[in-house]
Amino acid sequence: MRAKQAPISPNLYGMFIEHGGNLINHGLWAEMLDDRKFFNPIDSSPDTPLPTDAQDAARALRMRSRRWRPVGADRFVVMDNVSAYTGAQSPEVLTDEIEAHGFAQTGLALEKDKAYVGHIVIRKTPGVRVQATLSWGDGSGQKQTVELGRVQAAYASIPLQFTSQDDTEHGTFSLTGLGSGSFHVGAVSLMPVDNLEGFRKDTIARLRDLHSGMWRLPGGNYISAYEWRGAVGDRDHRAPNWDPVWGAVQPNDVGMDELMTLCRLIGVEPYITVNAGFGDATSASDQVEYMNGSVATPMGSLRAKNGHPEPYGVKLWNVGNEPYGWWQFGHMSIQYYPFKHNLFAAAMRKVDPSITVIASGAMLDEMTVLGNAAYTAGVTMAIPGTETDWTGGMLASSMGNFDGISEHWYARMGTRFDITIAPYARNGISTPPHRWGYVPVEETQVEWIRHPSNRVREKAEEWDDYKIRFPEIAKKNLFLSMDEWAYTGGPSNLKLALAYAEVLQEMFRHTSDMKMSAFTMGLSTLDYNNTRAEYNANGLMFKLYRDHLANIPVELDGNSPQPAPKWPIGGEQPKVNAGSPTYPLDVIATTTEDGKFLTLGVVNPTNSTQSLVPLVRGGTLSTDGTVWTLTGQTVTAVNSVGKPAEVTVTEQVVNAKEDISVAPISINVYRFAIKQ
């Protein structure tokens, strides 16, 4: 057997996470209270109505935070914008001797006999008595109250601890006072006692066992309007802010130091994206110094002051997020952006010459399907060597100022990009009936599952063309990083896991060029609620490959080639369909580094059993091997918290001397010893 590509890097199993909305705050971070530093006013006004469109309404609901509501009349809670503890305002509660006044937040998930810890930053006038209460029901015996007896006239942090006596999804936390005067609250926090340095114990355990290699963070559209300095230091003093990208409040509790804690807890390498939207090169170089500089440097000294004297030693750095996109904060044309990138790279490398700098790219497929070609030049398809060729522009004008280049792609379920339809643009081109040139499409199950891996194949084809146009790519060993990728528009069921397995296998066919990958999102490997997390089908698929597939790709031949492309070449359609010459199976072959074991990744996207006969050139396989199989009863099988798993992984002995029967709708990893 002969190695066909470079080893599979652990970073090809990487993940991506973005602060946008509540993605981190509710899924990873253990904080239970929304708006804990009071960005929003506290009153009894109704919530903003949800959009009428179901998809927009679901997104808005995910972004929406629970609100604080007054206990008593609205007039007793005043937002103090003169002497706020942090941010623009802090609540002052006016009290009297007769009726308790204050504010409360409901909708908290509590578990029976579980302890919750936190604190409140508070000050009050003499004679006012303040209490904090956690309720798990409406009865008088269904709550626990803590008297805050040590509150003084100056702000101080008072610890809190409660133990719930029942399970509920509708718990309430309240702060109320009695007496003549008032009390001010600067910040309040409540977490399960078993949190891991601020993160959810349940999600951390699952994510750690995926062994993802690296995580790209904070990243995403969010980064282009992000100021990293606002999320370091004392969390209570970090001002909350409005995230204009996702339309949600950001408490700034999970900043650079917390993200490094996350990476340590789940055992991955951090890959940081800097703000090249509204940010500048000085901010980016300061960020590198904060993460990697010694305590003798200004930013390293600040890091030490914040409790982290040892440098983090972050090696992977991404300059900007989708700067090619007209939707992006700070978007500029390819005529100017390479100059900006070069400023960033020079400033960052001056601080730490050892870092790996990854530029933001967009090949012809991405510039076409997102309408950037139409927006930029009024053409349907991006053209090599023109202003519509973003990656080509970066290679032409920034060569030497990056070590790798990132690519993003998203495939859309139930649609295909029609290159004959001009996509939506803002330069006078008429808007077609379908947004961005996407049209509904009828696909067989096999085609649907292969659809997203075609985007990977197309990236590989385009990169080969770039290597011809730019010989320096090979000389400088430039690589590709698939920094964001996903199949959007449906549930995380077995069918989706089959598609993602084919995506991984297509990347494994191009490891000489593709060194990194960041699946959108890391939390999309889990089904979770407010108290518990389990692997969904996606998570089981990633874990299956990471646990059992060897890392040296070898040549694989077959006698059943993939069918020819069904649609015109371009946009989403590569010249050659993705997959191995084993249609309808998709197969990848790898060996261990010592060459003693062969592993096969085999995806059967059909509803029928398929046969496979493994033959090895230059050796024979041991009779008995092992197969790990991920499958379910139907392609719509899902794993949901609190319900029996519909997608499972089983382990069996398999005989290499016989035809191997590959179960319907299954993902398999076979392992055989090789006899020389």
Helices and strands as residue ranges (DSSP letters): G 10-13, E 15-16, H 54-63, E 69-71, G 74-76, E 77-80, E 90-95, E 101-110, E 115-124, E 129-135, E 143-147, E 156-163, E 168-178, E 181-192, H 201-208, E 214-217, G 221-225, G 228-231, G 235-237, E 241-243, E 248-250, H 256-266, E 269-274, H 281-292, H 298-305, E 316-319, H 337-351, E 356-360, H 364-369, H 372-377, H 390-398, E 404-412, E 415-417, G 435-437, E 438-440, H 445-469, H 472-475, E 479-488, H 494-508, E 514-520, G 522-525, E 526-528, E 533-535, H 537-548, E 552-553, E 586-591, E 597-604, E 610-612, E 620-621, E 624-631, E 648-655, E 660-662, E 666-675
